[in-house]
Amino acid sequence: MNTTHIPEPHRTEQHTENLQHWRKILDIAPIVSIVFPAIMYFIFTKDSFEDSLFLRFITLLLPFSYSAVQYAVLLHTNWKSHNKPEGILHTTLYYTLNLLFLAFSIISILSITTLPINKWKNDGGPILFSIFLPPLFMSPTYLLSTSCCLVPGQIGFTDTGINILIDILTLLCSVRSLLLILEESEYCYCFAAISSILILIRLLREKHGPSEKSALPTVPWRVSILVLILIFAALIYLFMMWVSIDILSDHFDLLTKARSTPVSEPGQ
């Protein structure tokens, strides 16, 4: 029986090329995931979003797909890491991170399927889902994937220089934006816009001139920043899960009511 033997160096080179290809895609994905929904908002009218399930789905597809894929990549990288944790504390943190990444990825997929069901009937619906949501949940996603080291034993915030200020401002704007949206304040959109601009600045800086990373990510203040990012990410995805469950609940209540409504016979 003939077998094809692929030399090990060739496999290694092919694997490296595949990784580089994925990195290029993930590098531009955050920009596209923020800009594309915004473009859709300015092109189409409120009635267009209300009438078209497909349009709502396409608007949300890229940002939530990026979130799902990015957390799946973080989970895979963390799980396959050769640096296994030692001690109860590091082991607990290691498995907690993996569970969080898995949950964030699943919630992102759930959001893709549930959020378009809502018809975005109120005036703030289209701008909420196309302008506000993408930068809100993408800021912790991008910070965790770019500005943090998640290798067991080296877990911490790694950015240096001006990027530290940009990252902290991005996080603070996103936190404030979430609080304002829970209060149903119109000012949440201002902070969402600022957060989007900061993320785009951070992306362009990383693309054209990658900054140095700290060799000591485990110092207390750097670990504290990572913990804050994780807490905010958990709050964001709990919020998204609550929104998805609420939409599904309303949808199935409407279906139940429609099925229970008696159909009048002709002539009655």
N, C-alpha and C positions, 0 to 999 in steps of 0.2 A: 504494500500500500504506500502510495506516494504521500509524503508529508512536506509541507512547506515550512522551512526553518527561517525564522526572522531573527537576525542577530540582535543580541541584547542592547548594544549601543544604538541601533536603529530604533528600537522600541523606546529607549530613553529619550532620544531626540524627538520622536513623534509625540511623546507625552509632554515634553517641554513646550513644543509648538502648540499643542492643544491648550495648555495652561496659559500661554501668552495670548492666544486667540480669545479665550474666555476673559482674561484680564482687560483686554482692549474693549470688549463688549461691556463689561461691568464699569469701565472707566467713563464711558459716554452715557450709560444707562440713566444715571441720576439726572443729568441735564435734560435728556429727552423726556424723562418721567415727570419733570416739573413743567417744561415748556409746552409739551404736546397737549395736556389737558387745558392749559391756559389758552392756547390757540383755538382749541375746540370751543371754549366758552365764548371767545370773541367772534368766532365765525357763525355759530348757530344761535338761534333765538331760544328763549325760555320755552316756547311752545314746541319747538323741535325736540328739546330734551324730554319734555313731558310726553310727547307722542311716540317717541322711538326708543324701545328697549335696547336695540342694537347700538344706537348712538350713545346711550348711557354706559353700556358695556364697554365700548371701544374707548371712551373717555377714561374709564377707570382701569382698563386692562394693563397699560404699561406701568404705572406707578406701583400697583399692587403685585404685578408679576415680578418687578424688580425686587420688591420687598421679600416676596416668597423665595425667589432664587437666591438672593444675597444671604438670607438666614439659613437656607439649606446648604450653601457653600460654607458658611461659618461653622455650621454643625458638622459637616463632613470633615473639614479641616481640623477642627478641634477633636473630633472623635478618632481620626486617623493619626493624630500627632504621636510621634515617638516619645515625647516627653510626658510620661505618665505621672500623675500627681502622687505625692507621698504625704502621709499624715492624714488625719481625719478632716482637718480644716480645708486643706487643698483638695482632697477628694470630694468633699461636700460641695465646694465651690465649682469644681469641674463638672459634676453631674447636674448641678443647678443651672449652670450656663447652657449645657446641652439641652436640658428640658425647656428652658426659656426660648432658645433658638428654634426648637421644634414647634413649640406653641405659637411663636410669632409667625412662622412660615405657614402653619395650618390656618391661623386666623386671617392671614393675607389672602389665602386661597378662598376661604369662606366669604371674605368681603367681596371678592370678584364676582361671586355667584349671587350674593344677596343684595348688595347695594343697588345694582341696576333695577331690582324689582320695585324699589321705591320710585314713584314717578316724578319726584322732585317738583311737586305742584306749587309749593310756596315760592315767593319771589327770590328767597335766599338759597333755594335748593341747588341750582346750577353752579352758583359761585362757591357755595360751600363745598361741593364735591369735586369741583375742577380746579379751584384756586386755593382753597384753604387746606383740604385734607392732604394732598400730595406732600407739601413741605413739612406738614406737621408730623407725619409718621416717618418721613424719609430722613429727617435730621438725625434721630438716634441711630437709624439703620446705617447711614453713611458714616457717622462718627465711630460706631463700633467696628465697622469694616476697614476704616482708613486711619483713624487716630488712636486706636487701642491695640495692645498686644494681648491675645487671649491664650497664649501658650501656657500650659500649667507650670507654675513656678516663676513665671515672668509676667503675670497678669497685671495690667495697669495701663494708664494713659501715656502715650508715647510722643505726642506732638511737642514741638519746640518753637521758640520765637513768636512771631506775630500770629501764627496759626493757633496758638493757645487762646489768644484773645478772640479770634474769629469763632473758634469752637465754643467757647463759653458764652459769647453773645448769641450764637445760634441756638444753643440749648436754652438760655434764659428767654429768648423771644418765643421759642416754641412752647415753653412752659406757660408763659403769660398768655399766649394765644389759646391754649387749651382751657385755661381758667376762664378766659373771656367768652369762649364759645359755650361753656357750661352755664355761664351767666346770661347767655343769649345777647351779648353786647356786640354792637356793630364794629367796635374797635378791634375785634379779633382779626379782622381782615388786614388791618394795618400791620399788626405783628406778624401775620402770615406772610405778607409781602416782604417785610424786612428779613424774615427768616429765609425766604426763597433767594433774596439777593445775596445774603451771607453764604448760603450753600453754593450758589453759582460762583461767587468769588473764591471760595475754598476749592471748588472743583478746578477752576482755571489756574489757580496757583499750583495745585498738585500736578496738573497736566503739563504746564510749561516750565515749572521749576520745583520739583519735589523737594520738600524740606527734610532736614535731618531728623532722625528719630532719637529719642532719649535712650541711652544705654542702661538707665536705671529706672525702668517703669514701675518698680515695686515700692518706691518711696511712698510714704503714707498719703501725701496730698495727691499724687497721681492715681493711686488706688481709689481714693475718695471720689475723684472726678469720674472714674470708670463706674463706680457704684451708683453715682447720681445719674449717669447716662442710662444705666440698666434700669434704675427705678422709674425714670421718665418713660423709657421704652415700654416697661410693663404697664404703666398707667395708660399710655397711648393705645396699646393693643387690648387692654381691658375695656377701654372706651369703644374701640372698634367692634369688639365682640358683643358688647351691650347693644350697640346700634344694630348690628346684624341680627341678633336675637329678637330685638324689638320689631324690626322689619318683617322677619319671618313670622313672628307671632301675629302681627296685624294682617299679613297676607293669608295665613291659614284661618284666621278668624273670619275674614271676608269670604273665603271658600266655603267654610262651614255654614255661614249665614246664607250664602247663595244656594247651597244644596238643601238647606232646611226650609227655604221659602217655597210654599206651595205654588204650583203653576196653575193659573186659572184656565179652565176649559173654555173653548169658544162658546159664546152665547151667554156666559154667566156674568 
